[in-house]
Amino acid sequence: AMGNAMEHVKEEADVVTDDVENDGLAKAIYEYVL
């Protein structure tokens, strides 16, 4: 889940990354895809 997701979503997620403004998508791709 992205860092700015609703709390109940983040609680259920296996992974929570930063929000979009803090490059959360890029960090997740770097960590889990590359």
C-alpha positions as CSV (number, residue, x, y, z in Angstrom):
1,A,0.0,0.0,0.0
2,M,1.1,3.6,-0.5
3,G,1.9,5.6,2.5
4,N,-1.1,7.9,2.0
5,A,-3.6,4.9,1.8
6,M,-6.4,4.7,4.4
7,E,-5.3,3.1,7.7
8,H,-7.4,0.0,7.2
9,V,-5.8,-0.7,3.9
10,K,-2.3,-0.3,5.3
11,E,-3.1,-2.6,8.1
12,E,-4.1,-5.4,5.6
13,A,-1.1,-4.8,3.3
14,D,2.0,-6.9,3.3
15,V,4.1,-3.9,2.4
16,V,3.6,-0.2,3.0
17,T,5.8,2.3,1.2
18,D,6.0,6.1,1.2
19,D,3.4,8.2,-0.4
20,V,3.7,9.5,-4.0
21,E,5.2,12.8,-2.9
22,N,8.1,11.0,-1.2
23,D,8.8,8.7,-4.2
24,G,6.9,5.7,-2.7
25,L,6.3,4.0,-6.0
26,A,9.9,4.4,-7.1
27,K,11.1,3.0,-3.8
28,A,8.8,0.0,-4.0
29,I,9.9,-0.8,-7.6
30,Y,13.5,-0.5,-6.6
31,E,13.1,-2.7,-3.5
32,Y,10.8,-5.4,-4.9
33,V,11.1,-5.4,-8.7
34,L,14.7,-4.6,-9.6
